[in-house]
Amino acid sequence: MGRHDNRQRKFPQIHTLQQALQLGTLADRARACREVLDITQQELADEAGTNQAVVQKIENGKSKQPRILPDYAAALGVPVAALHYGKQESIDAYQFYADAPALFAANDA
């Protein structure tokens, strides 16, 4: 761990962002990503252009559809869909949207 060794980690077994993005809830993925990057809630809030209370609500599961999520994900350096939905779901969603033009074209024919 880095400069915040004295903080209690909820996910000490998670060491990469890829591992963090496989957790089950947005709250867990958000906190684990922050822990992997070894930054405080305040540091993340500053980078995402919000305040620490918003970060805390996301990490506590009290904000399930946060408007700040795109900026939050960018501050963490992860795709917003992966943070919001988890790894497999984001891959599935990406594939759906990648296939969407062909689906619409087939329906118009």
Helices and strands as residue ranges (DSSP letters): H 17-20, H 26-37, H 41-48, H 52-59, H 69-76, H 80-85, H 87-108
